[in-house]
Amino acid sequence: MNTLGNFLWILTGGILVFLFYLFGSVILMITIVGIPFGVQTLKLAAFSLFPFGKTVRHGERASGCLYLLMNILWILFAGIELAVLHLVLALLCAITIVGIPFAAQHIKMAGLALVPFGCDVVEER
């Protein structure tokens, strides 16, 4: 079922979300300062290409508060806009009964887009 969901996801616009995240990642990685943010955007791109069968969990965090500082910078510069975009897309998908599974995937992506540092994308069990 996850394969069918991912196939339909790609056909109905998931490839566009993937390409936009990939483009943003390349732009961020051009600068030295943007590399950590580009890596997180790559994580979002991979998750947006095949979201069915995956979940977001809080990963193992190193001691210190670097991930907190990076999340604050992410929220200020991109996180809120990306999360709101995914919530709007979820609302549009949820209008129809057929789009409800896609809306659930956009809600998962909104959480990851808001605070990507310290989170991992893993296979559902």
N, C-alpha and C positions, 0 to 999 in steps of 0.2 A: 504494500500500500504506500510505503514511503517513496518508492521509485516512481509510482504513478503521480503522487503529489508533487515530487520534485520536477517531473517532466511537465506537468500542467503549470507549475510555478514558472518555469523557464519560458514557456510559451505565452504566458499572460503578463509578462513584464519583468520577471525576475532577472532576466539577462540584462535589462537596462539598469536595474539597481546595482547589479554586479559591476557593470562597466563604469558607472559613475563612481562607485567606491574605488575601483581599480585606478581610474584616472586620478582621483584625489590622492591616492596613495603614491602614485608616481610623482605627482607634483610636490607632495610633502617630502619625499625621499631625495629630491634634488638638493635640498638644503641639508646641511649637517644637523642643524637644530631640529628639523622636522622628522628625522629618521624614527624616533620612538613613536611618534604619532602616525607615521606612515605604516609602521608594523601593525599598529592597532587597526588602521583602516584596511589593511590586507586581511586581518582576522574578520572584520565585518564583511569584506568582499567575499571571502570563502563561505562564510555563513549565509550570505544572501544568495549565493548560487544554488546551494542545496540545503534549505532550512529544515525540511521534513526529516524526522528521525534524529534530530540533534537538539540539545538543550544547553542553556547557559548556566554555569555554576561558578561560584566564587572559588578561585584557585588558591594554591598555596602562595601565601604572601611572604616576602622576605621581611625581616625585621626592619623597622624604620618607617618613615612616612613618605617616601618618594612616590609611591603609587597614588597616595592621597593628593599630593601636590600636582602630579600629572593629571589626575582626574579633574581637579579644580580648573587647571588650564584648559583641558579638553572641554569641560562644560562651558567655560566662558567663550571659547572660540568656535566650537562646532557642536557640542553635545546637545544643547537645547534645541537647536534648529533641526538636527537629524532625528531626535526623538519625536518632536512635534510632527515632522514629515511622515515618519512611520505610523504615528497615531492617526493622522489624517488619512493615510492610505488604508489603515485598518478599518477606519470608519466607512470609507468608500467600499471596501471589500465586504463588510458586514451587512450592507444593504440587502444583498441577496443571500438566500440560503446556501447557494453553491459557493459563495465567497467566504463563508465563515471560517473554514480551515486556513485560508490565506490570511484572514484578519488575525487569527491567532499567531501566525508566523510573524506578521508585522509587529505585533505586540511584544513578542520575544526579542525581535530586533531593536525595538525602541528601548528596551531596558539595557541592551548591550551598547547601543549607540549613545546612551546617556553617560555611562561610566564603564568604558572598556578596560581600563587598567585594573588588573587583579581579577579578571574574569576569564574563564576558559569555556570554549565550545566543545562539548563532548557528545558522544553517541548516547541516545536514550537507551535505557535497558528495559 
